[in-house]
Amino acid sequence: MTAVEILHRDTNYRLLRTQEDLAANTHWCYMHSHRFPRDTGYRACFSVALMKEMREYLKRTADRLTLRATNAGPSLTHLVMASEANVYNLGGDLDLFCRLIRERNREHLLAYARLCVEGVHEIHVGLNRNVHSIALVQGDALGGGLELALSCQTIVAESGVGMGFPEVLFDLFPGMGAYSFLCQRVSPHFAEQMMLNGTIYSSDELHRLGIVDVLVPKGEGVQAVHDVIRRNQRIANARTAMNRVRQARNPISLAELMQITEVWVDTAMQLGEKSLRTMERLVRAQQKRPTVIDTPREASELDTAHAAAL
C-alpha cells in the first residue's frame, strides 16, 4: 500500500475537502475547496454555508471517533484545519453583517455568531475526545480566520503570512473567541492591544511573540504538520495528558464564549452607516483579491505532499 492510498476522502461537501490519514490517525479538513473560477465572486470567509459544512464535518468526525474508541479503545487523534485557497480565511461574512444590521435582525446575527462559537469551541476542546487540533496556516488569517487558528492547540504557519484583527476599522472587535484564546498564549493586556490596534502582523512576528507555535518557510507547512504529528505520536500518552492539563488549568467554556459573542452582537447592532460603508469597502476589496485559485491545490498535488512527508 502506498502513502497516497491510505488517504480516505469524504466527497459529501461542496466547500470543504476532507480526508482521513488512517496510518497517522489524522483527519484533514481543507476550507474553500469549491473548484470555482475566480469570476464567481467567491470570498474565502466564514459564510453560513461554509460554517454549516464545518459543523457537520466535526459532528461526523466526532461520531466516528466515538465508534472507534468503543471498538478499539482511545488513541491520540489529530485534526488539521487548513485551506485550499490563497488565504486561510478572511473572517466573518461582512456582506451578511451589513444586511442584518441594516434590517435590525439581531436574531439572525446572533444565530450566525453562535454557529461560529460552537464550531471553534468544539475544535478547541478536541471534540471532547483525545483529539489534538492543528491549524495549518499557509495564507492570510484575518478576524474570524485567526480566531479559528487560535482555537487549535497547535498553530503551524508558513513565513510571511498576514495574521490580525481588522474589525476595529469598522468600530467592532473580534467576538468569536479571540480574547479567550489569545489569553492562553499572551497576557490579557497584549490580547486587548492586538484586538484593538488593527495591526496585521506577519506570522514571523507572531511566532516571536509565542502565538504561532511552529514557523516554516513557504511551501513547507504540510511537512511541518506531519513532523508535529510524528512527535506527538511518539509521546501519545504525555501529549494527551498535557491537553487535559491545559484544559484543567485554564478552561474556556462554551458559556464564556457565548456571553462574549452576545456582547459582539449588541455592539454590531449599534454600528452606524459610516462603519457599514467601511465593511462594504472591505467586501469589495475581498472580491477583487485573488483568494481563489483557478486550479486550487489539487488532490494529486496534496497527495504528493502527504506522501513525501510520510
C-alpha positions, 0 to 999 in steps of 0.5 A, a space after each residue: 500500500 502506498 502513502 497516497 492510498 491510505 488517504 480516505 476522502 469524504 466527497 459529501 461537501 461542496 466547500 470543504 475537502 476532507 480526508 482521513 490519514 488512517 496510518 497517522 490517525 489524522 483527519 484533514 479538513 481543507 476550507 474553500 475547496 469549491 473548484 470555482 473560477 475566480 469570476 464567481 465572486 467567491 470570498 474565502 470567509 466564514 459564510 453560513 454555508 461554509 460554517 454549516 459544512 464545518 459543523 457537520 464535518 466535526 459532528 461526523 468526525 466526532 461520531 466516528 471517533 466515538 465508534 472507534 474508541 468503543 471498538 478499539 479503545 482511545 488513541 491520540 487523534 489529530 485534526 488539521 484545519 487548513 485551506 485550499 485557497 490563497 488565504 486561510 480565511 478572511 473572517 466573518 461574512 461582512 456582506 451578511 453583517 451589513 444586511 442584518 444590521 441594516 434590517 435590525 435582525 439581531 436574531 439572525 446575527 446572533 444565530 450566525 455568531 453562535 454557529 461560529 462559537 460552537 464550531 471553534 469551541 468544539 475544535 478547541 476542546 478536541 471534540 471532547 475526545 483525545 483529539 489534538 487540533 492543528 491549524 495549518 496556516 499557509 495564507 492570510 488569517 484575518 478576524 474570524 480566520 485567526 480566531 479559528 487558528 487560535 482555537 487549535 492547540 497547535 498553530 503551524 504557519 508558513 513565513 510571511 503570512 498576514 495574521 490580525 484583527 481588522 474589525 476595529 476599522 469598522 468600530 467592532 472587535 473580534 467576538 468569536 473567541 479571540 480574547 479567550 484564546 489569545 489569553 492562553 498564549 499572551 497576557 490579557 493586556 497584549 490580547 486587548 492591544 492586538 484586538 484593538 490596534 488593527 495591526 496585521 502582523 506577519 506570522 514571523 512576528 507572531 511566532 516571536 511573540 509565542 502565538 504561532 507555535 511552529 514557523 516554516 518557510 513557504 511551501 513547507 507547512 504540510 511537512 511541518 504538520 506531519 513532523 508535529 504529528 510524528 512527535 506527538 505520536 511518539 509521546 501519545 500518552 504525555 501529549 494527551 495528558 498535557 491537553 487535559 492539563 491545559 484544559 484543567 488549568 485554564 478552561 474556556 467554556 462554551 458559556 464564556 464564549 457565548 456571553 462574549 459573542 452576545 456582547 459582539 452582537 449588541 455592539 454590531 447592532 449599534 454600528 452606524 452607516 459610516 462603519 457599514 460603508 467601511 465593511 462594504 469597502 472591505 467586501 469589495 476589496 475581498 472580491 477583487 483579491 485573488 483568494 481563489 485559485 483557478 486550479 486550487 491545490 489539487 488532490 494529486 498535488 496534496 497527495 504528493 505532499 502527504 506522501 513525501 512527508 510520510 
